[in-house]
């Protein structure tokens, strides 16, 4: 798992240095940078994944100028440094990059440590002789990453999920997509799973789903005549055999819950969840922290969860060290760990919740003025 994150000049963050837990909630006002903070981990994934790489990861985000913070001044390099534990080993990875005169992304620094031993220190003498080498990281070079391939594999295992139900319903949703973060290939992922594993997972998902959707009695996956996979659900109905529905008829909330539950059981790497509360009933949302906590204890999978939901943050089992609070400032967004937030700690000691401590300080100033919109319109 990731233990610590340091970033400089990344999007709307000028300087961040925070410790991380096995479960981390990102909270803050709109446009404070929750998605951008999650994108640091997606960037590392894009560097390390098959078919990815440093140039691909930067280009996907519009180039270095789009990534670099507008608050960057005398130190224009973008810096990412992570400390992580993989198995029994402790690792540290650091990358700093900018762009050359042709706007080609170029490494300024790359380091890899195992425990306290420095394994990689770039630029090296070889890099100075051949500067083109600095357009690639050592992570993406199979011949160069043998000593620390665990890091490359760990980064490649990161998954991001923000289910868009409409994509799951599209007939050609899976064409050319693989691990689509918005769920476009979700049904294809299910279809590519072995029959025994799929049936076991669907039974477990259905057991949880029945709490949120009491009428849903059974889930199964079938392919149509064209070979396109479809998820079928059997709903209670007074007419025999009339209750089967396909994903096209599922509610947004049901599809999001299925996607969320599948993502938890499918994979072992860090999982990035963006606003999992969308489309779900508040009663269901209130149970998400405990549900995710139990699933995490079984899978030992690290979770990063961005949320605007008071129902989630009112869970009394959320600890201060599981919370990162984002505060926008004119010099970029500041990130405060709950473990260093005296107000939060005192409120929790007094029987309050994370929601009590966070929302009063992160909601927009004069938010009550929104209710006056349209008053003067003709």
C-alpha positions as a Markdown table, in Angstrom:
| # | Residue | x | y | z |
|---|---|---|---|---|
| 1 | Unk | 0.0 | 0.0 | 0.0 |
| 2 | Unk | 0.9 | 3.6 | -0.4 |
| 3 | Unk | 2.2 | 5.1 | 2.9 |
| 4 | Unk | 3.1 | 8.7 | 1.9 |
| 5 | Unk | 2.5 | 11.1 | -1.0 |
| 6 | Unk | 4.6 | 14.1 | -1.9 |
| 7 | Unk | 3.6 | 16.2 | -4.9 |
| 8 | Unk | 4.8 | 19.6 | -6.1 |
| 9 | Unk | 3.3 | 21.7 | -8.9 |
| 10 | Unk | 0.7 | 19.1 | -9.7 |
| 11 | Unk | -2.4 | 20.7 | -11.2 |
| 12 | Unk | -3.9 | 22.9 | -8.5 |
| 13 | Unk | -1.5 | 21.6 | -5.8 |
| 14 | Unk | 1.7 | 23.6 | -5.2 |
| 15 | Unk | 3.1 | 21.5 | -2.3 |
| 16 | Unk | 1.6 | 18.5 | -0.6 |
| 17 | Unk | 3.2 | 16.0 | 1.8 |
| 18 | Unk | 0.8 | 13.6 | 3.6 |
| 19 | Unk | 0.8 | 10.2 | 5.2 |
| 20 | Unk | -1.8 | 7.7 | 3.8 |
| 21 | Unk | -3.9 | 5.0 | 5.4 |
| 22 | Unk | -5.3 | 1.7 | 4.1 |
| 23 | Unk | -8.6 | 3.6 | 3.6 |
| 24 | Unk | -8.5 | 7.3 | 2.8 |
| 25 | Unk | -11.5 | 9.7 | 2.4 |
| 26 | Unk | -10.8 | 12.9 | 0.3 |
| 27 | Unk | -13.2 | 15.7 | 1.3 |
| 28 | Unk | -13.4 | 19.4 | 0.3 |
| 29 | Unk | -15.5 | 21.9 | -1.6 |
| 30 | Unk | -16.2 | 21.7 | -5.3 |
| 31 | Unk | -13.2 | 22.4 | -7.5 |
| 32 | Unk | -10.8 | 21.9 | -4.6 |
| 33 | Unk | -8.9 | 19.2 | -6.5 |
| 34 | Unk | -10.2 | 15.8 | -5.2 |
| 35 | Unk | -10.2 | 14.4 | -8.7 |
| 36 | Unk | -6.8 | 15.9 | -9.4 |
| 37 | Unk | -5.3 | 14.3 | -6.3 |
| 38 | Unk | -6.7 | 10.9 | -7.3 |
| 39 | Unk | -5.2 | 11.5 | -10.7 |
| 40 | Unk | -1.7 | 11.4 | -9.3 |
| 41 | Unk | -2.2 | 7.6 | -8.7 |
| 42 | Unk | -3.8 | 7.2 | -12.1 |
| 43 | Unk | -0.8 | 8.9 | -13.6 |
| 44 | Unk | 1.5 | 6.4 | -12.0 |
| 45 | Unk | -0.7 | 3.6 | -13.3 |
| 46 | Unk | -0.6 | 5.0 | -16.8 |
| 47 | Unk | 3.2 | 5.1 | -16.7 |
| 48 | Unk | 3.5 | 1.5 | -15.6 |
| 49 | Unk | 0.6 | -0.3 | -17.5 |
| 50 | Unk | 1.2 | -2.4 | -20.6 |
| 51 | Unk | 0.8 | -0.1 | -23.6 |
| 52 | Unk | 1.3 | 3.0 | -21.5 |
| 53 | Unk | 4.4 | 4.9 | -20.5 |
| 54 | Unk | 5.6 | 8.3 | -19.5 |
| 55 | Unk | 4.9 | 10.1 | -22.8 |
| 56 | Unk | 1.5 | 8.5 | -23.1 |
| 57 | Unk | 0.6 | 9.5 | -19.5 |
| 58 | Unk | 1.5 | 13.1 | -20.0 |
| 59 | Unk | 0.0 | 13.3 | -23.5 |
| 60 | Unk | -3.3 | 11.9 | -22.2 |
| 61 | Unk | -3.5 | 14.9 | -19.8 |
| 62 | Unk | -2.9 | 17.5 | -22.5 |
| 63 | Unk | 0.9 | 17.9 | -21.9 |
| 64 | Unk | 3.1 | 19.3 | -19.2 |
| 65 | Unk | 1.6 | 22.8 | -19.4 |
| 66 | Unk | -1.8 | 21.3 | -18.5 |
| 67 | Unk | -0.4 | 19.3 | -15.6 |
| 68 | Unk | 1.9 | 21.9 | -14.1 |
| 69 | Unk | 0.3 | 24.1 | -11.4 |
| 70 | Unk | -0.5 | 27.7 | -12.3 |
| 71 | Unk | 1.0 | 28.6 | -8.9 |
| 72 | Unk | 4.4 | 27.2 | -9.9 |
| 73 | Unk | 7.0 | 29.9 | -10.0 |
| 74 | Unk | 10.8 | 29.4 | -9.5 |
| 75 | Unk | 10.5 | 25.6 | -9.3 |
| 76 | Unk | 8.5 | 24.7 | -12.5 |
| 77 | Unk | 9.2 | 20.9 | -12.4 |
| 78 | Unk | 6.3 | 18.6 | -11.6 |
| 79 | Unk | 7.3 | 16.3 | -8.7 |
| 80 | Unk | 5.7 | 13.1 | -7.5 |
| 81 | Unk | 7.2 | 11.0 | -4.7 |
| 82 | Unk | 5.5 | 8.0 | -3.1 |
| 83 | Unk | 6.6 | 5.7 | -0.2 |
| 84 | Unk | 5.0 | 2.3 | -0.3 |
| 85 | Unk | 5.1 | -1.2 | 1.2 |
| 86 | Unk | 5.0 | -4.2 | -1.1 |
| 87 | Unk | 5.0 | -7.5 | 0.8 |
| 88 | Unk | 7.8 | -7.2 | 3.4 |
| 89 | Unk | 9.8 | -4.6 | 1.4 |
| 90 | Unk | 9.6 | -0.8 | 1.8 |
| 91 | Unk | 10.1 | 1.2 | -1.4 |
| 92 | Unk | 10.3 | 4.8 | -2.4 |
| 93 | Unk | 9.8 | 6.2 | -5.9 |
| 94 | Unk | 10.4 | 9.8 | -7.1 |
| 95 | Unk | 9.9 | 11.4 | -10.5 |
| 96 | Unk | 10.4 | 15.0 | -11.5 |
| 97 | Unk | 9.6 | 16.2 | -15.0 |
| 98 | Unk | 9.2 | 19.2 | -17.3 |
| 99 | Unk | 9.3 | 19.8 | -21.0 |
| 100 | Unk | 12.0 | 20.8 | -23.5 |
| 101 | Unk | 11.8 | 23.6 | -26.1 |
| 102 | Unk | 9.7 | 21.3 | -28.4 |
| 103 | Unk | 7.3 | 20.7 | -25.5 |
| 104 | Unk | 8.3 | 17.1 | -25.3 |
| 105 | Unk | 8.0 | 15.8 | -21.7 |
| 106 | Unk | 11.4 | 15.1 | -20.2 |
| 107 | Unk | 12.6 | 13.6 | -16.9 |
| 108 | Unk | 14.6 | 15.9 | -14.7 |
| 109 | Unk | 14.9 | 13.4 | -11.9 |
| 110 | Unk | 14.0 | 9.7 | -11.3 |
| 111 | Unk | 15.0 | 7.8 | -8.1 |
| 112 | Unk | 14.1 | 4.4 | -6.7 |
| 113 | Unk | 14.9 | 3.3 | -3.2 |
| 114 | Unk | 14.5 | -0.2 | -1.6 |
| 115 | Unk | 14.5 | 0.4 | 2.2 |
| 116 | Unk | 17.3 | 3.0 | 2.4 |
| 117 | Unk | 19.3 | 1.7 | -0.6 |
| 118 | Unk | 19.3 | 3.9 | -3.7 |
| 119 | Unk | 18.9 | 1.7 | -6.7 |
| 120 | Unk | 18.2 | 4.2 | -9.4 |
| 121 | Unk | 19.6 | 7.8 | -9.6 |
| 122 | Unk | 18.9 | 9.7 | -12.8 |
| 123 | Unk | 20.0 | 11.5 | -14.8 |
| 124 | Unk | 22.9 | 9.0 | -15.1 |
| 125 | Unk | 26.0 | 9.2 | -17.1 |
| 126 | Unk | 24.2 | 7.2 | -19.8 |
| 127 | Unk | 21.4 | 9.7 | -19.8 |
| 128 | Unk | 23.9 | 12.6 | -20.3 |
| 129 | Unk | 25.4 | 10.8 | -23.3 |
| 130 | Unk | 22.0 | 10.1 | -24.8 |
| 131 | Unk | 19.4 | 12.7 | -23.5 |
| 132 | Unk | 16.6 | 10.9 | -25.5 |
| 133 | Unk | 16.7 | 8.3 | -22.7 |
| 134 | Unk | 15.1 | 10.9 | -20.4 |
| 135 | Unk | 11.9 | 10.7 | -22.4 |
| 136 | Unk | 11.2 | 7.3 | -20.7 |
| 137 | Unk | 11.1 | 6.1 | -17.1 |
| 138 | Unk | 13.0 | 3.1 | -15.9 |
| 139 | Unk | 9.6 | 1.6 | -14.8 |
| 140 | Unk | 8.5 | 1.1 | -18.4 |
| 141 | Unk | 11.8 | -0.5 | -19.5 |
| 142 | Unk | 11.6 | -4.3 | -18.9 |
| 143 | Unk | 15.4 | -4.7 | -19.2 |
| 144 | Unk | 16.0 | -1.9 | -16.7 |
| 145 | Unk | 13.3 | -2.6 | -14.0 |
| 146 | Unk | 14.2 | -6.1 | -13.0 |
| 147 | Unk | 15.4 | -5.1 | -9.5 |
| 148 | Unk | 12.3 | -3.1 | -8.7 |
| 149 | Unk | 9.6 | -4.7 | -11.0 |
| 150 | Unk | 7.4 | -5.0 | -7.9 |
| 151 | Unk | 6.9 | -1.2 | -8.1 |
| 152 | Unk | 5.9 | -1.4 | -11.8 |
| 153 | Unk | 3.5 | -4.2 | -11.1 |
| 154 | Unk | 2.0 | -2.4 | -8.1 |
| 155 | Unk | 1.4 | 0.8 | -10.0 |
| 156 | Unk | -0.1 | -1.2 | -12.9 |
| 157 | Unk | -2.6 | -2.8 | -10.5 |
| 158 | Unk | -4.1 | 0.6 | -9.5 |
| 159 | Unk | -7.8 | 0.9 | -10.6 |
| 160 | Unk | -10.0 | 4.0 | -10.8 |
| 161 | Unk | -13.8 | 3.7 | -10.9 |
| 162 | Unk | -16.5 | 6.3 | -11.5 |
| 163 | Unk | -19.4 | 4.3 | -13.0 |
| 164 | Unk | -21.5 | 6.1 | -15.7 |
| 165 | Unk | -24.6 | 3.9 | -16.0 |
| 166 | Unk | -25.4 | 5.1 | -19.5 |
| 167 | Unk | -22.1 | 3.6 | -20.8 |
| 168 | Unk | -23.0 | 0.2 | -19.4 |
| 169 | Unk | -26.3 | 0.3 | -21.3 |
| 170 | Unk | -24.7 | 1.2 | -24.7 |
| 171 | Unk | -24.8 | -1.7 | -27.2 |
| 172 | Unk | -21.2 | -1.2 | -28.3 |
| 173 | Unk | -20.0 | -0.3 | -24.8 |
| 174 | Unk | -17.0 | -2.7 | -24.7 |
| 175 | Unk | -15.6 | -2.1 | -28.1 |
| 176 | Unk | -11.8 | -1.3 | -27.8 |
| 177 | Unk | -12.1 | -0.6 | -24.1 |
| 178 | Unk | -10.2 | -2.4 | -21.3 |
| 179 | Unk | -10.6 | -1.5 | -17.6 |
| 180 | Unk | -12.6 | 1.5 | -18.6 |
| 181 | Unk | -12.8 | 3.7 | -15.5 |
| 182 | Unk | -16.3 | 4.7 | -16.3 |
| 183 | Unk | -17.7 | 1.2 | -16.6 |
| 184 | Unk | -17.9 | 1.0 | -20.4 |
| 185 | Unk | -16.4 | -2.6 | -20.4 |
| 186 | Unk | -17.8 | -3.7 | -17.1 |
| 187 | Unk | -20.0 | -6.5 | -18.6 |
| 188 | Unk | -17.1 | -7.7 | -20.8 |
| 189 | Unk | -14.9 | -7.9 | -17.6 |
| 190 | Unk | -17.6 | -10.1 | -16.1 |
| 191 | Unk | -17.8 | -12.3 | -19.2 |
| 192 | Unk | -14.1 | -12.8 | -19.3 |
| 193 | Unk | -14.1 | -14.2 | -15.8 |
| 194 | Unk | -14.1 | -18.0 | -15.4 |
| 195 | Unk | -17.5 | -19.5 | -14.9 |
| 196 | Unk | -16.9 | -20.7 | -11.4 |
| 197 | Unk | -15.4 | -17.4 | -10.1 |
| 198 | Unk | -18.1 | -15.4 | -11.9 |
| 199 | Unk | -20.9 | -17.4 | -10.3 |
| 200 | Unk | -19.4 | -17.1 | -6.9 |
| 201 | Unk | -18.9 | -13.3 | -7.2 |
| 202 | Unk | -22.4 | -12.7 | -8.5 |
| 203 | Unk | -23.9 | -14.7 | -5.6 |
| 204 | Unk | -21.9 | -12.5 | -3.2 |
| 205 | Unk | -22.9 | -9.3 | -5.0 |
| 206 | Unk | -26.5 | -10.4 | -5.2 |
| 207 | Unk | -26.5 | -11.1 | -1.5 |
| 208 | Unk | -25.4 | -7.5 | -0.7 |
| 209 | Unk | -27.7 | -6.1 | -3.5 |
| 210 | Unk | -30.8 | -7.7 | -2.0 |
| 211 | Unk | -30.4 | -5.3 | 1.0 |
| 212 | Unk | -30.5 | -2.3 | -1.3 |
| 213 | Unk | -32.8 | -3.7 | -3.9 |
| 214 | Unk | -35.1 | -6.2 | -2.0 |
| 215 | Unk | -37.0 | -7.3 | -5.2 |
| 216 | Unk | -33.9 | -8.5 | -6.9 |
| 217 | Unk | -33.6 | -12.3 | -6.3 |
| 218 | Unk | -30.9 | -13.5 | -8.8 |
| 219 | Unk | -28.2 | -12.2 | -11.1 |
| 220 | Unk | -26.7 | -14.0 | -14.1 |
| 221 | Unk | -24.7 | -13.1 | -17.2 |
| 222 | Unk | -25.6 | -14.2 | -20.7 |
| 223 | Unk | -24.4 | -13.5 | -24.3 |
| 224 | Unk | -26.9 | -12.6 | -27.0 |
| 225 | Unk | -26.8 | -13.9 | -30.6 |
| 226 | Unk | -24.1 | -11.4 | -31.5 |
| 227 | Unk | -22.0 | -12.5 | -28.5 |
| 228 | Unk | -22.6 | -9.3 | -26.6 |
| 229 | Unk | -22.7 | -9.9 | -22.8 |
| 230 | Unk | -25.8 | -8.9 | -20.9 |
| 231 | Unk | -26.4 | -8.9 | -17.2 |
| 232 | Unk | -29.8 | -10.3 | -16.2 |
| 233 | Unk | -31.7 | -9.8 | -13.0 |
| 234 | Unk | -34.7 | -11.8 | -11.7 |
| 235 | Unk | -37.1 | -9.5 | -9.9 |
| 236 | Unk | -40.1 | -10.7 | -7.9 |
| 237 | Unk | -43.3 | -10.5 | -10.0 |
| 238 | Unk | -46.8 | -11.9 | -9.7 |
| 239 | Unk | -46.5 | -13.5 | -13.2 |
| 240 | Unk | -44.1 | -16.5 | -13.4 |
| 241 | Unk | -41.0 | -15.8 | -15.5 |
| 242 | Unk | -42.0 | -12.2 | -16.0 |
| 243 | Unk | -39.4 | -10.7 | -13.7 |
| 244 | Unk | -36.2 | -11.1 | -15.7 |
| 245 | Unk | -34.7 | -7.7 | -16.8 |
| 246 | Unk | -31.5 | -6.8 | -18.5 |
| 247 | Unk | -29.0 | -4.0 | -17.6 |
| 248 | Unk | -30.9 | -1.7 | -20.0 |
| 249 | Unk | -33.8 | -1.8 | -17.5 |
| 250 | Unk | -31.7 | -1.5 | -14.3 |
| 251 | Unk | -31.8 | 1.7 | -12.4 |
| 252 | Unk | -28.7 | 3.9 | -12.2 |
| 253 | Unk | -28.3 | 3.1 | -8.6 |
| 254 | Unk | -28.4 | -0.6 | -9.2 |
| 255 | Unk | -25.8 | -0.4 | -12.0 |
| 256 | Unk | -23.6 | 1.8 | -9.8 |
| 257 | Unk | -23.8 | -0.7 | -6.9 |
| 258 | Unk | -23.0 | -3.6 | -9.1 |
| 259 | Unk | -20.0 | -1.8 | -10.6 |
| 260 | Unk | -18.8 | -0.8 | -7.1 |
| 261 | Unk | -19.2 | -4.3 | -5.6 |
| 262 | Unk | -17.5 | -5.9 | -8.6 |
| 263 | Unk | -14.5 | -3.5 | -8.4 |
| 264 | Unk | -14.0 | -4.4 | -4.8 |
| 265 | Unk | -13.8 | -8.2 | -5.4 |
| 266 | Unk | -12.0 | -8.0 | -8.7 |
| 267 | Unk | -8.3 | -7.1 | -8.2 |
| 268 | Unk | -5.8 | -6.5 | -5.4 |
| 269 | Unk | -4.2 | -3.2 | -6.1 |
| 270 | Unk | -5.3 | 0.2 | -4.8 |
| 271 | Unk | -8.8 | 1.2 | -5.8 |
| 272 | Unk | -9.8 | 4.8 | -6.5 |
| 273 | Unk | -13.5 | 5.5 | -6.0 |
| 274 | Unk | -14.9 | 8.9 | -7.0 |
| 275 | Unk | -18.2 | 9.9 | -5.3 |
| 276 | Unk | -19.6 | 6.4 | -4.8 |
| 277 | Unk | -22.7 | 7.9 | -3.3 |
| 278 | Unk | -24.1 | 9.1 | -6.6 |
| 279 | Unk | -27.6 | 7.7 | -7.5 |
| 280 | Unk | -27.8 | 5.7 | -4.2 |
| 281 | Unk | -30.4 | 6.1 | -1.5 |
| 282 | Unk | -29.1 | 7.9 | 1.6 |
| 283 | Unk | -29.9 | 4.8 | 3.7 |
| 284 | Unk | -27.6 | 2.7 | 1.4 |
| 285 | Unk | -24.9 | 5.5 | 1.3 |
| 286 | Unk | -24.8 | 5.4 | 5.1 |
| 287 | Unk | -23.7 | 1.8 | 5.0 |
| 288 | Unk | -21.0 | 2.2 | 2.4 |
| 289 | Unk | -18.1 | 2.9 | 4.9 |
| 290 | Unk | -18.8 | -0.2 | 6.8 |
| 291 | Unk | -19.4 | -2.3 | 3.7 |
| 292 | Unk | -16.1 | -1.0 | 2.1 |
| 293 | Unk | -14.3 | -1.5 | 5.4 |
| 294 | Unk | -15.4 | -5.2 | 5.7 |
| 295 | Unk | -14.6 | -5.9 | 2.1 |
| 296 | Unk | -11.2 | -4.2 | 2.5 |
| 297 | Unk | -10.3 | -6.3 | 5.5 |
| 298 | Unk | -10.9 | -9.4 | 3.4 |
| 299 | Unk | -9.1 | -8.3 | 0.3 |
| 300 | Unk | -6.4 | -6.1 | 2.1 |
| 301 | Unk | -7.0 | -3.7 | -0.8 |
| 302 | Unk | -6.1 | 0.0 | -0.3 |
| 303 | Unk | -9.1 | 2.4 | -0.9 |
| 304 | Unk | -9.1 | 6.1 | -1.8 |
| 305 | Unk | -12.6 | 7.6 | -1.7 |
| 306 | Unk | -13.5 | 11.1 | -2.8 |
| 307 | Unk | -16.9 | 12.2 | -1.5 |
| 308 | Unk | -19.3 | 15.1 | -0.9 |
| 309 | Unk | -21.7 | 12.9 | 1.1 |
| 310 | Unk | -22.5 | 13.8 | 4.7 |
| 311 | Unk | -24.1 | 10.4 | 5.1 |
| 312 | Unk | -20.7 | 8.7 | 4.4 |
| 313 | Unk | -18.7 | 11.0 | 6.7 |
| 314 | Unk | -21.2 | 10.6 | 9.6 |
| 315 | Unk | -20.0 | 7.0 | 10.1 |
| 316 | Unk | -18.5 | 6.9 | 13.6 |
| 317 | Unk | -15.9 | 4.3 | 12.6 |
| 318 | Unk | -14.0 | 6.7 | 10.4 |
| 319 | Unk | -10.7 | 7.6 | 12.1 |
| 320 | Unk | -8.9 | 11.0 | 11.8 |
| 321 | Unk | -6.0 | 9.5 | 10.0 |
| 322 | Unk | -8.3 | 8.2 | 7.3 |
| 323 | Unk | -9.3 | 11.7 | 6.2 |
| 324 | Unk | -7.6 | 14.2 | 3.9 |
| 325 | Unk | -9.2 | 17.7 | 3.9 |
| 326 | Unk | -8.7 | 19.9 | 0.9 |
| 327 | Unk | -8.7 | 23.7 | 1.3 |
| 328 | Unk | -8.4 | 26.0 | -1.8 |
| 329 | Unk | -6.2 | 29.0 | -1.4 |
| 330 | Unk | -4.9 | 31.7 | -3.8 |
| 331 | Unk | -1.6 | 29.8 | -3.8 |
| 332 | Unk | -3.1 | 26.4 | -4.6 |
| 333 | Unk | -5.0 | 23.8 | -2.7 |
| 334 | Unk | -3.7 | 22.8 | 0.8 |
| 335 | Unk | -4.2 | 19.3 | 2.0 |
| 336 | Unk | -4.5 | 18.6 | 5.8 |
| 337 | Unk | -4.5 | 15.1 | 7.2 |
| 338 | Unk | -7.1 | 14.5 | 9.8 |
| 339 | Unk | -4.5 | 13.1 | 12.1 |
| 340 | Unk | -3.1 | 16.7 | 12.5 |
| 341 | Unk | -6.5 | 18.5 | 12.6 |
| 342 | Unk | -7.1 | 19.4 | 16.3 |
| 343 | Unk | -10.7 | 20.5 | 15.6 |
| 344 | Unk | -11.5 | 17.2 | 14.0 |
| 345 | Unk | -9.8 | 15.2 | 16.8 |
| 346 | Unk | -11.6 | 17.1 | 19.6 |
| 347 | Unk | -15.0 | 16.8 | 17.9 |
| 348 | Unk | -14.5 | 13.0 | 17.6 |
| 349 | Unk | -13.4 | 12.7 | 21.2 |
| 350 | Unk | -16.6 | 14.6 | 22.1 |
| 351 | Unk | -18.9 | 12.2 | 20.2 |
| 352 | Unk | -19.1 | 14.2 | 17.0 |
| 353 | Unk | -18.4 | 12.9 | 13.5 |
| 354 | Unk | -16.1 | 13.7 | 10.6 |
| 355 | Unk | -19.0 | 15.3 | 8.9 |
| 356 | Unk | -19.5 | 17.8 | 11.8 |
| 357 | Unk | -15.8 | 18.9 | 11.6 |
| 358 | Unk | -15.5 | 19.0 | 7.8 |
| 359 | Unk | -18.6 | 20.5 | 6.2 |
| 360 | Unk | -18.8 | 23.6 | 8.2 |
| 361 | Unk | -15.2 | 24.5 | 7.1 |
| 362 | Unk | -15.4 | 23.3 | 3.5 |
| 363 | Unk | -18.7 | 24.6 | 2.3 |
| 364 | Unk | -18.7 | 27.7 | 0.1 |
| 365 | Unk | -18.9 | 31.1 | 2.0 |
| 366 | Unk | -22.5 | 32.5 | 1.9 |
| 367 | Unk | -23.8 | 29.2 | 0.4 |
| 368 | Unk | -27.3 | 30.2 | 1.7 |
| 369 | Unk | -27.4 | 32.9 | -1.0 |
| 370 | Unk | -27.9 | 30.1 | -3.7 |
| 371 | Unk | -31.5 | 29.9 | -2.6 |
| 372 | Unk | -32.1 | 33.4 | -3.8 |
| 373 | Unk | -31.3 | 32.6 | -7.4 |
| 374 | Unk | -34.0 | 33.7 | -9.8 |
| 375 | Unk | -35.5 | 36.2 | -7.3 |
| 376 | Unk | -34.8 | 39.2 | -9.6 |
| 377 | Unk | -35.4 | 37.3 | -12.9 |
| 378 | Unk | -38.3 | 38.5 | -15.0 |
